[in-house]
Amino acid sequence: MTELNENCDIVIDQIRAIDNKRLIKKIGNLPFDLITKVKENIDNIGLGIKIYNSIFNNSQQGF
């Protein structure tokens, strides 16, 4: 499926920004369809956070 030489995981709910200087070496390429799936999952998590924040903030206004 991928052209990676090593086993890798993408943990969508633990993504954070890192400085490119911390990247040591490129280990391979992801196929376009997998990149698309990752981007969709990141967008879905962002939407979920927005919905949660909206609900949480609305429930806090009553106090």
MOPAC internal coordinates of N, CA, C and O (Angstrom, degrees):
PM7 1SCF
backbone

  N    0.0000 0     0.00 0     0.00 0    0    0    0
  C    1.4535 1     0.00 0     0.00 0    1    0    0
  C    1.5272 1   110.74 1     0.00 0    2    1    0
  O    1.2310 1   120.28 1   131.04 1    3    2    1
  N    1.3204 1   117.06 1   -48.96 1    3    2    1
  C    1.4614 1   119.37 1   177.20 1    5    3    2
  C    1.5120 1   109.05 1  -109.67 1    6    5    3
  O    1.2310 1   121.23 1   -10.17 1    7    6    5
  N    1.2954 1   115.26 1   169.83 1    7    6    5
  C    1.4572 1   119.97 1   178.88 1    9    7    6
  C    1.5226 1   110.51 1  -104.85 1   10    9    7
  O    1.2310 1   120.50 1  -148.27 1   11   10    9
  N    1.3309 1   116.65 1    31.73 1   11   10    9
  C    1.4574 1   120.80 1  -178.35 1   13   11   10
  C    1.5181 1   110.52 1   -87.87 1   14   13   11
  O    1.2310 1   120.77 1   -34.17 1   15   14   13
  N    1.3082 1   116.14 1   145.83 1   15   14   13
  C    1.4568 1   121.46 1   177.95 1   17   15   14
  C    1.5174 1   112.29 1   -90.33 1   18   17   15
  O    1.2310 1   119.76 1   169.00 1   19   18   17
  N    1.3229 1   118.06 1   -11.00 1   19   18   17
  C    1.4568 1   123.03 1  -177.98 1   21   19   18
  C    1.5180 1   109.32 1  -126.28 1   22   21   19
  O    1.2310 1   120.32 1   -27.54 1   23   22   21
  N    1.3474 1   117.00 1   152.46 1   23   22   21
  C    1.4554 1   120.76 1   174.04 1   25   23   22
  C    1.5169 1   109.11 1   -70.19 1   26   25   23
  O    1.2310 1   120.46 1   -44.04 1   27   26   25
  N    1.3171 1   116.72 1   135.96 1   27   26   25
  C    1.4577 1   121.83 1  -177.80 1   29   27   26
  C    1.5211 1   109.57 1  -139.63 1   30   29   27
  O    1.2310 1   120.91 1   -25.72 1   31   30   29
  N    1.3046 1   115.86 1   154.28 1   31   30   29
  C    1.4571 1   122.54 1   174.82 1   33   31   30
  C    1.5156 1   108.58 1  -126.25 1   34   33   31
  O    1.2310 1   121.27 1   -31.11 1   35   34   33
  N    1.3209 1   115.17 1   148.89 1   35   34   33
  C    1.4564 1   121.04 1   170.90 1   37   35   34
  C    1.5218 1   105.57 1  -115.70 1   38   37   35
  O    1.2310 1   120.73 1   -66.08 1   39   38   37
  N    1.3159 1   116.21 1   113.92 1   39   38   37
  C    1.4529 1   121.39 1  -179.24 1   41   39   38
  C    1.5256 1   106.61 1  -100.52 1   42   41   39
  O    1.2310 1   121.16 1   -85.03 1   43   42   41
  N    1.3253 1   115.38 1    94.97 1   43   42   41
  C    1.4559 1   122.14 1  -171.44 1   45   43   42
  C    1.5215 1   112.36 1   -59.39 1   46   45   43
  O    1.2310 1   119.51 1   140.96 1   47   46   45
  N    1.3230 1   118.54 1   -39.04 1   47   46   45
  C    1.4699 1   120.22 1  -175.46 1   49   47   46
  C    1.5281 1   112.37 1   -80.76 1   50   49   47
  O    1.2310 1   119.63 1  -179.00 1   51   50   49
  N    1.3254 1   118.32 1     1.00 1   51   50   49
  C    1.4591 1   120.84 1   178.83 1   53   51   50
  C    1.5289 1   112.37 1  -120.89 1   54   53   51
  O    1.2310 1   120.96 1  -159.20 1   55   54   53
  N    1.3201 1   115.77 1    20.80 1   55   54   53
  C    1.4619 1   119.44 1  -179.37 1   57   55   54
  C    1.5244 1   110.00 1   -72.63 1   58   57   55
  O    1.2310 1   121.13 1   -41.68 1   59   58   57
  N    1.3211 1   115.44 1   138.32 1   59   58   57
  C    1.4589 1   121.04 1   174.50 1   61   59   58
  C    1.5147 1   107.92 1  -146.76 1   62   61   59
  O    1.2310 1   121.26 1   -18.36 1   63   62   61
  N    1.2928 1   115.19 1   161.64 1   63   62   61
  C    1.4658 1   119.30 1  -179.76 1   65   63   62
  C    1.5248 1   109.43 1   -76.20 1   66   65   63
  O    1.2310 1   121.07 1   -42.61 1   67   66   65
  N    1.3210 1   115.57 1   137.39 1   67   66   65
  C    1.4608 1   120.24 1   173.53 1   69   67   66
  C    1.5277 1   108.22 1  -130.65 1   70   69   67
  O    1.2310 1   121.61 1   -28.50 1   71   70   69
  N    1.2969 1   114.52 1   151.50 1   71   70   69
  C    1.4509 1   121.00 1   178.87 1   73   71   70
  C    1.5286 1   109.15 1   -72.41 1   74   73   71
  O    1.2310 1   120.31 1   -44.72 1   75   74   73
  N    1.3178 1   117.00 1   135.28 1   75   74   73
  C    1.4617 1   120.96 1   179.16 1   77   75   74
  C    1.5277 1   112.36 1   -58.00 1   78   77   75
  O    1.2310 1   119.91 1   157.37 1   79   78   77
  N    1.3249 1   117.77 1   -22.63 1   79   78   77
  C    1.4641 1   121.12 1   178.76 1   81   79   78
  C    1.5270 1   111.57 1   -65.01 1   82   81   79
  O    1.2310 1   120.43 1   156.67 1   83   82   81
  N    1.3407 1   116.78 1   -23.33 1   83   82   81
  C    1.4632 1   120.54 1  -179.55 1   85   83   82
  C    1.5324 1   112.39 1   -80.37 1   86   85   83
  O    1.2310 1   120.38 1   166.02 1   87   86   85
  N    1.3273 1   116.88 1   -13.98 1   87   86   85
  C    1.4604 1   120.36 1   178.98 1   89   87   86
  C    1.5195 1   108.26 1   -77.39 1   90   89   87
  O    1.2310 1   120.91 1   -56.55 1   91   90   89
  N    1.3154 1   115.87 1   123.45 1   91   90   89
  C    1.4631 1   120.52 1  -173.61 1   93   91   90
  C    1.5238 1   111.67 1   -87.90 1   94   93   91
  O    1.2310 1   120.52 1   129.13 1   95   94   93
  N    1.3415 1   116.62 1   -50.87 1   95   94   93
  C    1.4564 1   119.41 1  -179.03 1   97   95   94
  C    1.5233 1   109.31 1  -151.20 1   98   97   95
  O    1.2310 1   121.45 1   -26.56 1   99   98   97
  N    1.2922 1   114.83 1   153.44 1   99   98   97
  C    1.4584 1   121.44 1   176.02 1  101   99   98
  C    1.5220 1   107.84 1   -81.37 1  102  101   99
  O    1.2310 1   120.60 1   -48.65 1  103  102  101
  N    1.3416 1   116.45 1   131.35 1  103  102  101
  C    1.4611 1   118.88 1  -177.88 1  105  103  102
  C    1.5227 1   112.59 1  -106.00 1  106  105  103
  O    1.2310 1   119.56 1   176.29 1  107  106  105
  N    1.3251 1   118.44 1    -3.71 1  107  106  105
  C    1.4472 1   119.70 1   177.22 1  109  107  106
  C    1.5126 1   112.11 1   158.30 1  110  109  107
  O    1.2310 1   121.21 1     9.64 1  111  110  109
  N    1.3296 1   115.30 1  -170.36 1  111  110  109
  C    1.4597 1   122.61 1  -179.58 1  113  111  110
  C    1.5225 1   109.81 1  -123.39 1  114  113  111
  O    1.2310 1   120.85 1   -32.46 1  115  114  113
  N    1.3187 1   115.98 1   147.54 1  115  114  113
  C    1.4584 1   121.40 1   174.13 1  117  115  114
  C    1.5170 1   108.90 1   -99.79 1  118  117  115
  O    1.2310 1   120.21 1   -38.51 1  119  118  117
  N    1.3241 1   117.20 1   141.49 1  119  118  117
  C    1.4636 1   118.95 1   175.48 1  121  119  118
  C    1.5271 1   110.56 1   -66.16 1  122  121  119
  O    1.2310 1   121.08 1   -27.16 1  123  122  121
  N    1.3237 1   115.53 1   152.84 1  123  122  121
  C    1.4637 1   121.01 1  -175.46 1  125  123  122
  C    1.5250 1   112.14 1   -56.28 1  126  125  123
  O    1.2310 1   119.24 1   140.10 1  127  126  125
  N    1.3427 1   119.06 1   -39.90 1  127  126  125
  C    1.4674 1   120.61 1  -178.25 1  129  127  126
  C    1.5260 1   111.66 1   -65.19 1  130  129  127
  O    1.2310 1   119.88 1   146.53 1  131  130  129
  N    1.3342 1   117.83 1   -33.47 1  131  130  129
  C    1.4637 1   120.40 1   177.50 1  133  131  130
  C    1.5296 1   110.73 1   -73.00 1  134  133  131
  O    1.2310 1   120.23 1   141.20 1  135  134  133
  N    1.3109 1   117.16 1   -38.80 1  135  134  133
  C    1.4710 1   120.75 1   175.51 1  137  135  134
  C    1.5287 1   109.74 1   -59.87 1  138  137  135
  O    1.2310 1   120.57 1   137.46 1  139  138  137
  N    1.3128 1   116.52 1   -42.54 1  139  138  137
  C    1.4676 1   121.43 1   178.94 1  141  139  138
  C    1.5254 1   110.76 1   -61.43 1  142  141  139
  O    1.2310 1   119.94 1   136.94 1  143  142  141
  N    1.3326 1   117.72 1   -43.06 1  143  142  141
  C    1.4702 1   121.34 1   179.01 1  145  143  142
  C    1.5253 1   111.26 1   -63.34 1  146  145  143
  O    1.2310 1   120.44 1   138.25 1  147  146  145
  N    1.3238 1   116.76 1   -41.75 1  147  146  145
  C    1.4645 1   121.05 1   178.95 1  149  147  146
  C    1.5220 1   109.98 1   -62.25 1  150  149  147
  O    1.2310 1   120.40 1   133.34 1  151  150  149
  N    1.3275 1   116.84 1   -46.66 1  151  150  149
  C    1.4696 1   120.61 1   179.10 1  153  151  150
  C    1.5259 1   111.38 1   -60.85 1  154  153  151
  O    1.2310 1   120.06 1   138.82 1  155  154  153
  N    1.3279 1   117.49 1   -41.18 1  155  154  153
  C    1.4714 1   121.10 1   178.58 1  157  155  154
  C    1.5220 1   110.48 1   -63.14 1  158  157  155
  O    1.2310 1   119.98 1   138.01 1  159  158  157
  N    1.3228 1   117.64 1   -41.99 1  159  158  157
  C    1.4646 1   120.54 1   179.47 1  161  159  158
  C    1.5239 1   111.80 1   -66.32 1  162  161  159
  O    1.2310 1   120.33 1   141.96 1  163  162  161
  N    1.3195 1   116.97 1   -38.04 1  163  162  161
  C    1.4680 1   120.02 1   176.21 1  165  163  162
  C    1.5314 1   109.97 1   -63.19 1  166  165  163
  O    1.2310 1   120.58 1   135.98 1  167  166  165
  N    1.3297 1   116.49 1   -44.02 1  167  166  165
  C    1.4646 1   120.54 1   177.75 1  169  167  166
  C    1.5256 1   110.93 1   -60.77 1  170  169  167
  O    1.2310 1   120.09 1   139.05 1  171  170  169
  N    1.3374 1   117.43 1   -40.95 1  171  170  169
  C    1.4647 1   121.21 1  -179.91 1  173  171  170
  C    1.5206 1   111.63 1   -64.73 1  174  173  171
  O    1.2310 1   120.34 1   141.25 1  175  174  173
  N    1.3208 1   116.95 1   -38.75 1  175  174  173
  C    1.4637 1   119.75 1   177.49 1  177  175  174
  C    1.5205 1   109.54 1   -65.96 1  178  177  175
  O    1.2310 1   120.29 1   138.08 1  179  178  177
  N    1.3370 1   117.04 1   -41.92 1  179  178  177
  C    1.4640 1   120.56 1   177.69 1  181  179  178
  C    1.5127 1   111.72 1   -60.36 1  182  181  179
  O    1.2310 1   120.42 1   138.11 1  183  182  181
  N    1.3255 1   116.81 1   -41.89 1  183  182  181
  C    1.4603 1   121.00 1   177.91 1  185  183  182
  C    1.5165 1   110.08 1   -64.17 1  186  185  183
  O    1.2310 1   120.08 1   137.37 1  187  186  185
  N    1.3297 1   117.45 1   -42.63 1  187  186  185
  C    1.4642 1   121.44 1   178.65 1  189  187  186
  C    1.5154 1   111.82 1   -60.74 1  190  189  187
  O    1.2310 1   120.50 1   139.95 1  191  190  189
  N    1.3231 1   116.64 1   -40.05 1  191  190  189
  C    1.4639 1   120.63 1   178.70 1  193  191  190
  C    1.5246 1   110.24 1   -66.27 1  194  193  191
  O    1.2310 1   120.31 1   138.20 1  195  194  193
  N    1.3332 1   117.01 1   -41.80 1  195  194  193
  C    1.4645 1   120.11 1   178.85 1  197  195  194
  C    1.5272 1   110.86 1   -62.40 1  198  197  195
  O    1.2310 1   120.37 1   136.69 1  199  198  197
  N    1.3269 1   116.89 1   -43.31 1  199  198  197
  C    1.4661 1   120.34 1   179.26 1  201  199  198
  C    1.5224 1   110.05 1   -63.99 1  202  201  199
  O    1.2310 1   119.70 1   134.45 1  203  202  201
  N    1.3361 1   118.17 1   -45.55 1  203  202  201
  C    1.4594 1   122.03 1   178.72 1  205  203  202
  C    1.5223 1   110.63 1   -58.98 1  206  205  203
  O    1.2310 1   120.55 1   132.42 1  207  206  205
  N    1.3296 1   116.55 1   -47.58 1  207  206  205
  C    1.4616 1   120.12 1  -179.53 1  209  207  206
  C    1.5214 1   111.07 1   -61.75 1  210  209  207
  O    1.2310 1   120.39 1   140.71 1  211  210  209
  N    1.3217 1   116.87 1   -39.29 1  211  210  209
  C    1.4548 1   121.00 1   179.17 1  213  211  210
  C    1.5298 1   110.55 1   -63.04 1  214  213  211
  O    1.2310 1   120.44 1   133.81 1  215  214  213
  N    1.3117 1   116.76 1   -46.19 1  215  214  213
  C    1.4661 1   121.17 1   179.55 1  217  215  214
  C    1.5223 1   110.36 1   -65.57 1  218  217  215
  O    1.2310 1   120.28 1   133.96 1  219  218  217
  N    1.3418 1   117.06 1   -46.04 1  219  218  217
  C    1.4571 1   121.70 1  -178.05 1  221  219  218
  C    1.5223 1   110.99 1   -63.35 1  222  221  219
  O    1.2310 1   120.43 1   134.76 1  223  222  221
  N    1.3290 1   116.78 1   -45.24 1  223  222  221
  C    1.4687 1   120.34 1  -178.80 1  225  223  222
  C    1.5261 1   110.58 1   -65.46 1  226  225  223
  O    1.2310 1   119.69 1   141.48 1  227  226  225
  N    1.3285 1   118.21 1   -38.52 1  227  226  225
  C    1.4641 1   121.23 1   178.32 1  229  227  226
  C    1.5198 1   111.53 1   -66.59 1  230  229  227
  O    1.2310 1   119.85 1   144.13 1  231  230  229
  N    1.3324 1   117.90 1   -35.87 1  231  230  229
  C    1.4593 1   120.16 1  -179.65 1  233  231  230
  C    1.5193 1   111.61 1   -73.03 1  234  233  231
  O    1.2310 1   120.26 1   154.07 1  235  234  233
  N    1.3299 1   117.11 1   -25.93 1  235  234  233
  C    1.4653 1   121.73 1  -179.75 1  237  235  234
  C    1.5302 1   112.46 1   -77.48 1  238  237  235
  O    1.2310 1   119.70 1   160.40 1  239  238  237
  N    1.3109 1   118.18 1   -19.60 1  239  238  237
  C    1.4633 1   121.53 1  -177.02 1  241  239  238
  C    1.5158 1   111.97 1   -68.85 1  242  241  239
  O    1.2310 1   119.90 1   158.49 1  243  242  241
  N    1.3283 1   117.79 1   -21.51 1  243  242  241
  C    1.4516 1   121.01 1  -179.02 1  245  243  242
  C    1.5151 1   113.72 1   -77.27 1  246  245  243
  O    1.2310 1   120.16 1   170.13 1  247  246  245
  N    1.3380 1   117.29 1    -9.87 1  247  246  245
  C    1.4705 1   120.35 1  -177.47 1  249  247  246
  C    1.4926 1   112.33 1   -97.35 1  250  249  247
  O    1.2310 1   120.10 1   180.00 1  251  250  249

